[in-house]
Amino acid sequence: MGGTREGAIARAESYFDGGLFLADLGRRVAIPTASQEADAMPALVDYVSAEMAATLSGLGYECQVLPNPVNFYGPFLVARRIENAGLPTVLTYGHGDVVRGQAEKWRNGLSPWRIVIEGDRIYGRGTADNKGQHTINIAALACVLAERGSLGFNSTILIETGEEAGSPGLAEFCAANNTRLKADVLIASDGPRLDQHRPTIFGGTRGVLNFDLKLSLREGGYHSGNWGGLLANPGIILAHALATITDARGQIKVPEWRPRTLTPAMRAALAEIHVDAGEGAPEIDPDWGEETLTSMERIFGWNSFEILAFTTGNPDAPVNAIPPSARAHCQLRFVVGTDPGDIVPALRRHLDRQGFQQIEIETDGLIMKATRLDPENPWAKFASASIEKTAGKKPDLLPNLGASLPNDVFTDVIGMPTIWVPHSYAACSQHAPDEHLLASLARDGLRLMTGLFWDIGSKAR
């Protein structure tokens, strides 16, 4: 047992510079684990039972691949390395599934299932979300093991295969395996940095609920020349209903959806945030969203309503007919303080007050709850100090990210503080064609996580 922090970080640098990171990531990207596809199950099983279990078994982890309690969804891998029952335990999470490949939409020369390197960009589906990120964290653990001979703490790794489908079964699985997964802290990676040149730590996420608004007035379409002005148009009615949910600049008008938890302390923390989304990121619209808030307060401290799709008639082949129905696929991202159980009922009450009783609300019931970690939490301060020591600069420390993750499973079901250290950046084309990871951020992430895991082991001794 021995070695140094600097030695462990040097091992991480060599792992990247010598091509081993790309070799590991390349094998993982090549497994088409698109959980939204009906035929993905063999690939999902292969990813956890062969690829990841082999890697973790080689690091002294006891691996179990366990079924999803929800039928027709992919399995879970639980890997445990228990060095001493008296040591703290760190839970590390990742998801091996990805969104659909959309191979036909990738730029010429690129493929979702093959690593392609162009300059600083490593292209491939899952490079950013999430195969690249958990590959970094597992490699950092391996570097600490190689240098010290032990981690200095107990380590549990959970890899699911359904996050891109809404993590079905994750809460039930974690509740049933609470003892096996219990830990002092979750340390994991997903999502983007706020500033690609500065590390980010976030302790929670906004929640998310998707739902459809639907209006069906009749069985079929009717000629607009014969019936125009006589038959109600469901597209127009639904458009007016949607217009009551926000004003023209997107400010939410449903009273129960307006948060009351943006405290002075939260505003002070967000005032120090640095943002650089990177090349290719869109310009922020200064006149969109809650008028009295800064852009950082809008995305990290407030709720946002989005219309993701709106259809009426046949958009691909319009005809001169009044359509029989209209549908809008909508989403609410929400922060701590918004009652998730009242989101749909509040909208129902609002639409009824506005005279739109005929609009139906449909949801599949899947919801990711909002979570938040106090920046003064000891684990948040410890992780921030460790990362600052390695990076030479203070990280952005967020109580919660603007996006959503199944973080409530770890905070509420298992019960632990959560620390997320993202290794991607906002312009990575996550969920889109040409997804990529920046090589510079991957190398930096390896250094940061190796230093963090080293420091946890040193603190525990």
C-alpha positions in Angstrom: 0.0 0.0 0.0 1.5 3.3 -0.9 1.9 5.6 -3.9 1.0 9.3 -4.3 -1.9 11.4 -5.5 0.3 12.7 -8.2 1.3 9.2 -9.2 -2.4 8.2 -9.5 -3.2 11.2 -11.7 -0.1 10.5 -13.9 -1.6 7.0 -14.4 -4.8 8.5 -15.5 -3.0 10.7 -18.0 -1.1 7.8 -19.4 -4.3 5.7 -19.7 -5.7 8.5 -21.9 -2.5 9.4 -23.8 -1.7 5.8 -24.6 -5.0 5.1 -26.3 -6.5 2.8 -23.7 -9.4 5.2 -23.0 -10.4 5.2 -26.7 -10.1 1.4 -26.9 -12.4 0.9 -24.0 -14.9 3.5 -25.2 -14.8 2.2 -28.7 -15.8 -1.3 -27.6 -18.7 0.2 -25.6 -20.0 2.5 -28.3 -20.0 -0.4 -30.8 -22.7 -2.1 -28.7 -26.0 -0.7 -30.0 -27.7 -0.2 -26.7 -30.6 2.0 -27.9 -33.1 1.2 -25.1 -36.0 2.9 -27.1 -35.7 0.2 -29.8 -37.8 -2.9 -29.5 -35.0 -5.3 -30.4 -32.3 -3.7 -28.1 -32.5 -6.3 -25.2 -29.6 -8.5 -26.4 -27.3 -5.5 -26.7 -28.4 -4.2 -23.3 -27.7 -7.6 -21.7 -24.3 -7.9 -23.5 -23.3 -4.4 -22.3 -23.6 -5.2 -18.6 -23.1 -8.9 -18.4 -20.1 -9.1 -20.8 -18.4 -5.8 -21.4 -18.8 -4.0 -18.0 -18.8 -7.1 -15.8 -15.5 -8.2 -17.3 -13.9 -4.8 -16.7 -15.1 -4.6 -13.1 -14.3 -8.2 -12.2 -10.8 -7.5 -13.3 -10.7 -4.7 -10.7 -11.7 -7.0 -7.9 -15.5 -6.2 -7.9 -18.1 -8.9 -7.3 -20.6 -8.4 -10.2 -24.2 -9.4 -10.4 -26.5 -8.8 -13.3 -30.1 -8.6 -12.0 -33.4 -8.4 -13.8 -35.5 -5.3 -14.1 -38.6 -5.6 -11.9 -40.6 -4.0 -14.7 -41.2 -6.4 -17.6 -39.6 -5.9 -21.0 -36.9 -3.4 -19.8 -33.2 -4.0 -19.5 -31.2 -5.4 -16.5 -29.1 -3.8 -13.9 -25.4 -4.4 -13.1 -24.4 -4.2 -9.4 -20.7 -4.4 -8.8 -19.3 -4.2 -5.2 -15.7 -4.0 -3.9 -15.8 -4.2 -0.1 -12.4 -3.5 1.4 -13.4 -3.1 5.0 -16.8 -2.9 6.7 -15.6 0.1 8.7 -14.8 2.2 5.7 -17.2 4.6 4.0 -19.0 3.4 0.9 -19.2 5.4 -2.4 -21.9 4.5 -4.9 -21.1 5.3 -8.5 -23.9 5.2 -11.2 -24.0 5.2 -14.9 -26.3 4.1 -17.7 -25.3 1.8 -20.5 -28.2 2.6 -22.8 -28.3 5.3 -25.4 -31.0 7.0 -27.5 -31.7 5.8 -31.0 -28.7 5.9 -33.3 -30.4 7.8 -36.2 -27.6 6.7 -38.4 -29.0 8.2 -41.6 -28.9 11.7 -40.1 -25.2 11.6 -39.0 -22.8 13.7 -41.1 -21.0 11.8 -43.9 -18.1 9.7 -42.5 -19.6 9.4 -39.1 -21.5 6.5 -37.5 -23.4 6.2 -34.2 -21.7 2.8 -33.5 -18.1 3.6 -34.4 -15.6 6.0 -32.8 -14.4 8.7 -35.2 -11.9 11.3 -34.0 -11.8 14.8 -35.6 -9.6 17.2 -33.8 -10.7 17.5 -30.2 -14.0 15.7 -30.9 -14.7 12.0 -30.3 -17.8 11.1 -32.2 -20.2 8.2 -31.5 -23.5 7.5 -29.8 -23.0 7.4 -26.0 -19.6 9.1 -26.0 -21.2 12.0 -24.0 -24.3 10.3 -22.7 -23.3 8.2 -20.8 -20.7 5.6 -21.8 -17.9 8.1 -22.0 -18.7 9.5 -18.6 -18.9 6.3 -16.6 -15.9 4.9 -18.6 -13.9 7.9 -17.2 -15.1 7.2 -13.6 -14.3 3.5 -13.6 -10.9 4.2 -15.1 -10.2 6.7 -12.4 -11.0 4.1 -9.8 -8.7 1.7 -11.6 -5.9 4.3 -11.5 -6.2 4.7 -7.7 -6.2 0.9 -7.2 -3.1 0.6 -9.4 -1.2 3.3 -7.5 -2.3 2.7 -3.9 -3.1 -1.0 -4.1 -6.5 -0.3 -2.6 -9.2 2.3 -2.9 -9.2 3.2 0.8 -13.1 3.0 0.7 -15.8 0.6 -0.3 -17.1 1.0 -3.8 -20.5 0.0 -5.3 -21.2 0.6 -9.0 -24.7 0.6 -10.4 -25.2 0.5 -14.2 -28.8 0.6 -15.5 -29.9 0.1 -19.1 -33.1 2.1 -19.3 -32.3 5.7 -18.4 -33.2 6.9 -21.9 -36.6 5.2 -21.6 -37.3 7.0 -18.3 -35.5 4.6 -16.0 -38.4 2.2 -15.6 -37.9 -0.1 -12.6 -35.0 1.8 -11.2 -36.9 3.1 -8.1 -38.4 -0.4 -7.5 -35.0 -2.1 -8.0 -33.2 0.3 -5.6 -36.0 -0.1 -2.9 -35.7 -3.9 -3.1 -31.9 -3.7 -3.0 -31.5 -0.9 -0.6 -29.1 -2.8 1.7 -26.9 -3.8 -1.2 -26.8 -0.2 -2.6 -26.6 1.7 0.6 -23.7 4.2 0.7 -22.4 7.4 2.3 -22.5 9.3 -0.9 -23.3 9.0 -4.6 -20.5 10.2 -6.9 -21.4 10.0 -10.6 -21.2 11.8 -13.9 -23.8 12.9 -16.5 -24.8 16.0 -18.3 -22.7 18.9 -19.4 -20.3 21.4 -17.7 -21.6 24.9 -17.5 -18.3 26.2 -18.8 -16.2 23.8 -20.8 -13.1 25.4 -19.4 -14.1 25.1 -15.8 -15.2 22.0 -13.8 -18.8 21.8 -12.7 -20.3 20.1 -9.6 -24.1 19.8 -9.2 -25.9 18.2 -6.3 -29.4 17.7 -7.8 -31.5 18.1 -10.8 -34.7 19.7 -12.0 -37.6 17.3 -12.2 -39.4 16.5 -15.4 -42.9 15.4 -16.4 -44.1 14.9 -20.0 -47.7 15.0 -21.0 -50.0 15.4 -24.0 -52.9 17.8 -24.4 -55.4 16.4 -26.8 -58.7 17.6 -28.4 -60.7 15.3 -30.7 -64.0 16.8 -32.0 -65.1 14.4 -34.8 -64.2 11.2 -36.7 -62.8 12.7 -39.9 -61.9 15.9 -41.7 -64.4 18.0 -43.6 -63.9 20.2 -46.7 -62.9 23.7 -45.5 -64.8 25.3 -48.4 -68.0 23.7 -47.5 -67.6 23.7 -43.7 -65.1 26.5 -42.9 -66.7 28.9 -40.4 -69.3 26.3 -39.3 -67.1 23.6 -37.7 -64.8 24.3 -34.7 -61.1 23.8 -35.6 -59.4 21.7 -32.9 -56.0 23.1 -33.9 -57.1 26.6 -33.2 -58.8 25.7 -29.9 -55.7 23.8 -28.7 -53.4 26.7 -29.7 -55.5 29.1 -27.6 -55.4 26.7 -24.7 -51.7 26.4 -24.9 -51.4 30.2 -25.0 -53.0 30.4 -21.6 -50.2 28.3 -20.0 -47.5 31.0 -20.6 -47.5 34.5 -22.0 -45.8 35.5 -25.2 -42.3 35.4 -23.7 -42.8 32.0 -22.0 -43.6 33.2 -18.5 -45.6 30.5 -16.7 -49.2 31.5 -15.9 -50.3 28.4 -14.0 -50.1 29.6 -10.4 -49.1 26.3 -8.8 -46.2 26.0 -11.4 -44.5 29.1 -10.2 -41.8 28.3 -7.7 -41.4 29.9 -4.3 -38.0 28.5 -3.4 -35.6 30.9 -5.2 -34.1 32.2 -2.0 -31.5 35.0 -1.6 -28.9 32.3 -0.9 -29.8 30.5 -4.1 -29.6 33.7 -6.1 -26.2 34.5 -4.6 -24.8 31.1 -5.5 -26.1 31.4 -9.1 -24.6 34.8 -9.5 -21.1 33.3 -9.3 -21.8 30.7 -12.1 -19.6 30.8 -15.2 -21.2 29.7 -18.5 -19.5 28.8 -21.8 -21.6 26.3 -23.8 -18.9 25.9 -26.5 -18.8 26.2 -30.2 -22.1 25.5 -31.9 -24.2 26.3 -28.9 -27.2 28.6 -29.6 -27.3 32.2 -28.4 -29.4 32.7 -25.3 -32.6 34.7 -26.1 -32.5 37.6 -23.5 -36.2 38.4 -23.9 -37.4 34.8 -23.2 -38.5 33.4 -19.9 -39.3 35.0 -16.5 -38.6 38.7 -16.9 -37.4 39.4 -13.4 -34.8 36.6 -13.3 -31.3 36.3 -14.7 -30.7 33.6 -17.3 -29.0 31.4 -14.6 -32.0 31.8 -12.3 -34.4 30.8 -15.1 -32.7 27.5 -15.8 -31.5 26.4 -12.4 -33.9 28.1 -10.0 -37.2 28.2 -11.9 -39.7 26.0 -13.9 -39.9 25.9 -17.6 -42.8 24.8 -19.8 -42.1 23.6 -23.3 -44.2 22.5 -26.3 -42.1 19.7 -27.9 -44.5 18.8 -30.7 -47.8 20.1 -32.0 -49.8 18.2 -34.7 -53.2 18.8 -36.3 -54.2 17.5 -39.7 -51.4 16.0 -41.8 -48.4 18.3 -41.7 -46.5 16.2 -44.4 -49.4 16.3 -46.9 -51.8 19.1 -46.0 -55.3 19.0 -47.5 -58.1 21.5 -47.7 -60.0 20.0 -44.8 -60.8 21.0 -41.2 -58.9 18.4 -39.1 -60.8 16.3 -36.6 -58.3 16.5 -33.8 -55.1 18.1 -32.5 -52.4 17.0 -30.1 -49.5 18.8 -28.3 -46.7 16.9 -26.6 -45.6 19.1 -23.7 -43.1 19.1 -20.8 -42.6 20.8 -17.5 -39.1 21.0 -16.0 -39.5 21.8 -12.3 -37.4 22.7 -9.3 -37.7 21.6 -5.6 -40.8 23.2 -4.1 -43.1 22.2 -7.0 -45.5 19.4 -5.9 -45.0 16.7 -8.6 -48.3 15.2 -7.6 -50.2 18.4 -8.3 -48.7 19.3 -11.7 -51.4 17.7 -13.8 -54.3 18.5 -11.4 -53.1 22.1 -11.4 -53.1 22.3 -15.1 -56.6 20.7 -15.2 -57.9 23.4 -12.9 -56.2 26.1 -14.9 -57.7 24.9 -18.3 -61.1 24.6 -16.7 -60.9 28.1 -15.4 -60.0 29.3 -18.9 -62.9 27.5 -20.5 -61.1 24.6 -22.0 -62.8 21.8 -20.2 -62.9 19.7 -23.5 -59.0 19.5 -23.6 -57.8 16.1 -22.4 -54.5 15.7 -20.5 -52.7 12.4 -20.9 -49.5 11.2 -19.2 -47.8 7.9 -18.9 -47.2 8.5 -15.2 -43.4 8.6 -15.5 -41.9 11.4 -13.6 -38.4 12.4 -12.4 -38.7 14.3 -9.1 -36.6 17.5 -8.4 -33.7 17.3 -6.0 -31.3 19.8 -4.6 -28.1 19.7 -2.5 -27.1 22.5 -0.1 -23.7 23.8 -1.3 -22.7 23.8 2.4 -23.1 20.1 2.6 -19.8 18.5 3.7 -19.6 16.2 0.7 -20.2 19.2 -1.7 -17.4 21.2 0.0 -15.1 18.2 0.1 -15.6 17.4 -3.6 -15.2 21.1 -4.5 -11.9 21.4 -2.6 -10.5 18.2 -4.2 -11.4 19.2 -7.7 -10.0 22.7 -7.2 -6.7 21.2 -6.0 -6.4 19.1 -9.2 -7.8 21.7 -11.7 -6.1 24.7 -10.2 -9.4 26.6 -10.4 -12.6 26.7 -8.4 -15.4 24.6 -9.9 -18.9 25.9 -10.5 -21.0 24.5 -7.7 -24.7 24.2 -8.5 -27.4 23.1 -6.0 -29.1 21.5 -9.0 -28.7 21.1 -12.8 -31.3 22.4 -15.2 -31.8 19.0 -16.8 -33.2 15.9 -15.2 -31.9 12.6 -14.0 -33.4 9.9 -11.7 -31.5 11.5 -8.8 -34.5 11.2 -6.5 -34.0 7.5 -6.4 -30.6 8.0 -4.7 -31.7 10.9 -2.4 -35.1 9.6 -1.4 -35.3 5.8 -2.0 -31.8 4.9 -0.9 -31.1 8.0 1.1 -27.7 9.8 0.5 -26.2 13.0 -0.6 -25.4 13.2 -4.3 -22.4 14.7 -6.1 -22.4 14.8 -9.9 -19.3 15.8 -11.8 -20.1 16.1 -15.6 -17.4 15.5 -18.2 -19.3 16.8 -21.3 -20.3 20.2 -22.6 -23.6 21.8 -23.7 -22.8 21.6 -27.5 -22.1 17.9 -27.5 -25.2 17.0 -29.7 -26.4 14.8 -26.9 -29.6 12.9 -28.1 -29.0 14.2 -31.6 -27.0 13.1 -34.7 -23.2 13.7 -34.4 -23.0 13.2 -30.7 -19.5 13.7 -29.4 -17.2 14.0 -26.4 -14.3 16.4 -26.3 -11.0 14.6 -25.8 -9.7 17.5 -23.7 -12.6 17.2 -21.3 -12.3 13.5 -21.1 -8.6 13.7 -20.2 -9.4 16.4 -17.7 -12.2 14.4 -16.2 -9.9 11.4 -15.7 -7.5 13.7 -13.7 -10.3 15.2 -11.6 -12.0 12.0 -10.7 -8.7 10.2 -10.0 -7.8 13.0 -7.6 -11.3 12.9 -6.0 -11.3 9.2 -5.4 -7.7 9.3 -4.1 -8.7 12.1 -1.6 -11.8 10.1 -0.4 -9.5 7.1 0.3 -7.0 9.3 2.1 -9.7 10.9 4.2 -11.1 7.5 5.2 -7.8 6.0 6.4 
